[in-house]
Amino acid sequence: MDVRALLFGNTIRVAITVVAGLGLVAGGAFFAGFLGVPSVEQVDNQFGEVNDTYTEIETDLVIHNPNPVGVRLGDTSVNYTVAMNDIRMASGDKHGVGIDTGNSTVNLTTQLHNERIPAWWVNHVRGGEQTNLTVSATVQPGFVGQSASFQPAAETIETDLLGQFNSSEDRPVNAEMPLVEVVIERTNASWGNVTDAETPIDLEFDVYNPKTSPVIVSNVGYNITMNGVPVGAGETEDGQTIPGKSSRVVETPTVIDNENLDEWWVTHVENNQTTELRIDFYAEIELPGSSETIRVPLDELTYTQTIETDMFGNKGDSGSDAGGDTSSNETTTTSDDGTTTATTTSGTTNDSMTTDGTTTDGDPTTSSDGTTTDDGLLARGSQPA
């Protein structure tokens, strides 16, 4: 008889039996109602590192463990998703999370891939320049057949990019030519038919010619920038003749190239979620009695608009340029078979403490749809796959 096998083999079997027994006891205690299911109480967000490829979202999840002991058995996991107008912008999961008794803060970092910004932009403009940003988090104790989901109230993001362009103020245009002088009497702007590739802006100018000689406008050109990033440029194809002492409507369709919006997004986040939209105009005007044209900057028509967003509803709070302290939150507890066992609504929870959570070994990876898996959300400084 092998004495070592007898001694150590029994010891290993006893240890496995004890661990398995503890898991069964803990699981049974949950099902019997003696222990409660940990729940997500609060979600705080802020932007982290941003580069040409992705934008980090740093998240603090406050998880409440109602039990007198910490939850460290099994594969406790946390799932997290950020969506803008139902477009999933970032998501991920973290496994092997250790949760102490009471409130604990689990720190997560997920990546918003900048290539998704054009799709969100199209949806935002089509929806009347309005976005609902939603976040959701789920905690799942691995050895318990229940999970708790948390859905903070959605943040509404609204913009009015073209509103200030609509004006009936007279603006004389000085071409520095004695026989060439016009007055812009009215400007109007509206969104055209937005596609995945382009965002058209339909512009109209009521132009008055106070001279007796006609003014021939060969074309009108434009340049659009957002925080200095070129996002559109072009010229009208049709000219317009404005008779003396008369007014004409000059239509100037412009286009934002959606492909460039991911580059703009980087500057928007880096500039504390602030953007200056700028449209500069010029006109090609034929000289009287000649086929020669001159380019006239239409400085009087230069349009600027400041765009500010507060994605996580906490931009003005000290110590954070874009964090979010959620309120009016809904927590749902669900069993493995999909049955909802409880739904509660609560206000903001500010009581939290930080604890170290254990994570499983393995390199994090990011799939093509932006989901971060295996060992949780990508840590700060990690590069995308």
C-alpha positions in Angstrom: 0.0 0.0 0.0 1.3 3.5 -0.9 1.2 5.4 2.3 1.7 8.8 0.5 -1.2 8.1 -1.8 -3.3 7.1 1.1 -2.5 10.2 3.1 -2.3 12.9 0.5 -4.9 11.5 -1.8 -7.4 11.5 1.0 -6.4 15.1 1.9 -7.0 16.3 -1.6 -10.3 14.6 -1.8 -11.3 16.1 1.5 -10.3 19.5 0.4 -12.3 19.3 -2.8 -15.3 17.9 -1.0 -15.1 20.8 1.5 -14.9 23.5 -1.2 -17.7 21.9 -3.2 -19.7 21.6 0.0 -19.2 25.3 0.8 -20.3 26.2 -2.7 -23.5 24.1 -2.3 -24.2 25.5 1.1 -23.7 29.1 -0.1 -25.8 28.5 -3.2 -28.5 26.8 -1.1 -28.4 29.7 1.3 -29.1 32.1 -1.6 -32.0 30.0 -2.8 -33.4 29.6 0.7 -33.4 33.3 1.1 -30.8 33.4 3.9 -28.3 35.3 1.7 -29.1 38.2 -0.7 -28.0 38.7 -4.3 -25.4 41.4 -4.7 -26.7 44.3 -6.7 -25.4 47.3 -8.7 -26.3 50.5 -6.8 -24.6 53.2 -8.8 -22.7 53.8 -12.0 -20.2 56.7 -12.4 -18.6 57.5 -15.7 -16.0 59.7 -17.2 -13.9 59.8 -20.3 -10.3 58.6 -20.0 -7.6 58.4 -22.7 -8.6 59.2 -26.2 -6.6 58.6 -29.4 -7.3 58.2 -33.1 -8.8 54.7 -32.6 -10.7 54.6 -29.4 -12.0 56.6 -26.5 -11.8 55.1 -23.0 -14.8 55.2 -20.7 -13.8 54.9 -17.1 -16.6 53.5 -14.9 -17.0 53.0 -11.2 -19.7 50.5 -10.3 -20.9 50.6 -6.7 -21.9 47.0 -5.9 -23.9 46.3 -2.7 -23.4 43.0 -1.0 -26.2 42.6 1.6 -24.5 39.5 3.2 -22.4 39.5 6.3 -19.5 38.0 4.4 -17.7 38.9 1.2 -18.5 37.1 -2.1 -15.3 35.5 -3.3 -16.4 32.0 -4.2 -17.2 31.1 -7.8 -16.9 33.2 -10.9 -18.6 36.5 -10.1 -18.8 38.6 -13.2 -19.9 42.2 -14.1 -21.2 43.1 -17.6 -21.4 46.7 -18.8 -22.9 48.4 -21.9 -23.0 52.0 -23.2 -25.5 52.8 -25.9 -26.4 56.1 -27.7 -29.9 56.0 -29.4 -29.8 52.2 -29.0 -26.5 52.0 -30.9 -24.1 50.1 -28.8 -21.0 52.2 -28.5 -19.0 50.2 -25.9 -19.4 47.0 -23.9 -17.4 44.5 -21.9 -17.3 42.2 -19.0 -15.1 41.4 -16.0 -14.8 38.0 -14.3 -13.5 36.9 -11.0 -14.7 40.0 -9.1 -14.3 39.9 -5.4 -17.0 41.8 -3.5 -16.7 42.7 0.2 -19.7 43.0 2.5 -21.6 46.3 2.1 -20.8 48.7 -0.7 -17.7 48.1 -2.9 -16.5 50.0 -5.9 -15.4 48.0 -9.0 -13.3 50.0 -11.4 -13.8 49.2 -15.1 -12.4 50.7 -18.3 -14.1 50.0 -21.7 -13.3 51.3 -25.1 -15.7 53.3 -27.3 -14.4 52.8 -30.9 -14.3 56.1 -32.7 -15.3 54.4 -36.0 -18.9 54.2 -34.5 -19.2 58.0 -34.2 -20.4 58.6 -37.8 -23.3 56.1 -37.3 -24.3 57.8 -34.0 -24.1 61.2 -35.7 -26.5 60.1 -38.5 -28.9 58.8 -36.0 -28.6 62.0 -33.9 -29.3 64.4 -36.8 -32.2 62.2 -38.1 -33.7 62.2 -34.6 -34.0 66.0 -34.5 -30.5 66.4 -33.0 -31.4 64.4 -29.9 -29.6 61.5 -28.3 -30.5 59.3 -25.4 -27.4 57.8 -23.8 -28.1 54.7 -21.7 -25.8 52.6 -19.6 -26.6 49.2 -18.1 -24.7 46.9 -15.7 -25.3 43.3 -14.5 -23.6 41.5 -11.6 -23.8 37.7 -11.7 -22.5 35.6 -8.8 -21.1 32.5 -10.6 -22.5 29.9 -8.2 -25.9 31.4 -7.7 -28.7 31.2 -10.3 -29.6 34.8 -10.0 -28.3 38.1 -11.5 -29.0 41.8 -10.7 -29.2 44.3 -13.5 -28.9 48.0 -13.1 -30.3 50.7 -15.5 -29.7 54.4 -14.6 -32.0 57.0 -16.1 -30.9 57.9 -19.6 -29.0 61.1 -20.3 -30.6 63.3 -23.0 -28.1 65.0 -25.3 -29.6 67.8 -27.5 -27.9 70.2 -30.0 -29.1 73.0 -32.3 -26.4 73.2 -34.9 -28.2 75.3 -37.4 -30.6 77.4 -35.4 -28.5 80.6 -35.3 -27.9 80.5 -39.0 -31.6 81.5 -39.6 -31.5 85.3 -39.7 -33.2 88.2 -41.4 -30.5 90.7 -40.5 -29.1 92.8 -43.4 -25.4 92.2 -43.9 -23.7 94.2 -46.7 -20.9 92.4 -48.6 -18.0 94.7 -49.6 -16.3 93.3 -52.7 -13.9 96.3 -52.8 -15.2 96.9 -56.3 -17.1 100.1 -57.1 -19.6 98.4 -59.3 -20.0 95.3 -57.2 -22.0 95.5 -54.0 -24.6 93.2 -52.6 -26.6 92.9 -49.3 -27.5 89.6 -47.7 -31.0 90.1 -46.4 -31.8 86.7 -45.1 -30.1 83.4 -44.4 -31.8 80.0 -43.8 -30.4 76.6 -43.1 -32.0 73.1 -42.7 -30.8 69.5 -42.8 -31.1 67.7 -46.1 -31.5 63.9 -46.6 -28.9 62.5 -44.3 -27.2 59.3 -45.5 -24.5 57.0 -43.9 -21.9 58.9 -45.9 -23.0 62.5 -45.9 -24.9 65.1 -43.9 -26.3 67.7 -46.3 -27.1 71.2 -45.1 -29.4 73.1 -47.4 -28.5 76.9 -47.2 -30.4 79.8 -48.8 -29.4 83.4 -49.1 -31.7 86.3 -50.1 -29.2 88.6 -51.9 -30.1 92.2 -52.9 -28.2 94.2 -55.5 -28.5 97.9 -54.7 -26.7 98.9 -57.9 -28.3 99.4 -61.3 -25.9 97.0 -63.1 -26.5 93.2 -62.6 -24.2 91.1 -60.5 -23.3 87.7 -61.8 -22.4 85.2 -59.2 -20.7 82.3 -60.9 -20.7 80.1 -57.8 -20.5 80.1 -54.0 -18.0 78.0 -52.2 -17.7 76.8 -48.6 -15.4 75.2 -46.0 -16.7 73.5 -42.9 -14.6 72.8 -39.9 -15.3 71.4 -36.4 -12.6 72.3 -33.9 -10.4 73.0 -36.9 -10.9 69.6 -38.4 -12.0 69.8 -42.1 -15.3 68.0 -42.4 -16.7 69.5 -45.7 -15.8 71.7 -48.6 -17.3 72.4 -52.1 -18.8 74.8 -54.5 -22.2 75.3 -56.1 -22.5 74.3 -59.8 -25.1 76.8 -60.9 -24.5 80.5 -61.1 -27.0 83.3 -60.4 -27.6 86.7 -61.9 -29.0 89.4 -59.6 -30.5 92.3 -61.6 -30.0 95.8 -60.4 -32.3 97.0 -57.6 -33.5 93.4 -57.2 -33.3 90.4 -54.9 -32.7 86.8 -55.7 -32.5 83.6 -53.6 -29.1 81.9 -53.9 -29.2 78.3 -52.9 -25.9 76.9 -51.5 -26.1 73.2 -50.6 -23.3 72.1 -48.4 -22.2 68.7 -47.2 -20.5 67.3 -44.1 -18.4 64.3 -44.9 -19.4 61.8 -42.2 -16.2 59.8 -42.7 -14.2 62.7 -41.0 -16.4 62.8 -37.9 -14.4 60.2 -35.9 -11.4 62.6 -36.2 -13.5 65.4 -35.0 -14.8 63.3 -32.1 -11.2 63.1 -30.7 -10.9 66.9 -30.5 -14.4 67.1 -28.9 -13.5 64.9 -26.0 -10.0 66.4 -25.6 -11.7 69.9 -25.5 -13.9 69.0 -22.6 -16.8 68.0 -24.9 -16.8 71.4 -26.6 -16.7 72.0 -30.4 -16.7 75.1 -32.6 -18.6 74.5 -35.8 -17.4 77.0 -38.4 -18.6 77.5 -42.0 -16.7 80.0 -44.2 -18.1 81.2 -47.5 -16.7 82.8 -50.6 -18.3 83.9 -53.9 -16.9 83.9 -57.5 -18.3 87.1 -59.1 -17.9 88.1 -62.8 -16.6 91.6 -63.3 -19.0 94.0 -65.1 -18.3 93.9 -68.9 -15.8 91.1 -68.6 -15.8 87.3 -68.3 -13.1 87.5 -65.7 -14.1 86.5 -62.2 -12.9 87.5 -58.7 -13.1 85.6 -55.5 -14.8 87.6 -52.8 -14.6 86.3 -49.2 -18.1 86.4 -47.6 -16.8 87.2 -44.1 -20.2 88.6 -43.2 -21.7 85.2 -43.7 -19.1 83.3 -41.6 -21.1 81.0 -39.4 -19.9 79.8 -36.0 -21.7 77.7 -33.5 -20.5 76.3 -30.2 -21.5 72.7 -29.5 -21.3 71.4 -25.9 -22.3 68.0 -24.7 -22.5 66.4 -21.2 -22.5 62.7 -22.1 -22.6 61.4 -18.5 -24.5 64.3 -16.9 -21.7 65.4 -14.6 -19.5 67.6 -16.7 -19.6 70.5 -14.2 -18.6 68.5 -11.2 -15.3 69.3 -9.6 -12.6 66.6 -10.1 -14.1 65.2 -13.3 -14.5 66.6 -16.8 -17.1 64.2 -17.9 -18.2 61.9 -15.0 -21.7 60.9 -14.2 -23.3 60.2 -10.8 -26.5 58.4 -11.7 -29.9 58.8 -10.1 -33.5 57.5 -10.6 -32.1 54.0 -11.1 -33.8 50.7 -11.7 -32.4 47.4 -10.4 -33.8 44.1 -11.6 -33.0 40.7 -10.1 -33.3 37.8 -12.6 -32.9 34.0 -12.2 -31.1 31.8 -14.7 -34.4 30.8 -16.3 -35.2 34.4 -17.2 -37.7 34.9 -14.4 -37.7 38.3 -12.9 -37.8 38.0 -9.1 -37.6 41.6 -8.1 -37.5 45.1 -9.5 -36.7 48.2 -7.4 -36.2 51.9 -8.2 -33.9 54.0 -6.1 -32.2 57.4 -6.0 -28.5 58.1 -6.1 -26.3 56.2 -3.7 -23.2 58.1 -2.6 -21.9 55.8 0.1 -19.1 53.7 -1.4 -15.7 52.4 -0.7 -13.0 51.0 -2.9 -11.9 47.4 -2.7 -9.5 45.3 -4.7 -11.3 42.8 -6.9 -9.5 39.7 -8.0 -9.4 39.0 -11.7 -8.7 35.8 -13.6 -5.5 35.4 -15.6 -5.4 35.9 -19.3 -5.1 38.7 -21.8 -8.1 40.9 -22.6 -9.3 40.9 -26.1 -11.6 43.1 -28.1 -13.9 41.7 -30.8 -14.9 43.5 -34.0 -18.1 44.6 -32.4 -16.3 46.4 -29.6 -17.1 43.9 -26.9 -14.2 43.5 -24.4 -14.1 40.0 -23.0 -11.8 37.7 -21.0 -10.5 39.1 -17.8 -12.7 42.1 -17.9 -12.7 45.5 -19.6 -9.4 46.7 -21.0 -7.1 48.4 -18.5 -5.9 51.9 -19.1 -3.1 52.1 -21.6 -4.0 48.8 -23.3 -4.0 48.8 -27.1 -7.0 47.5 -29.0 -6.7 44.1 -30.7 
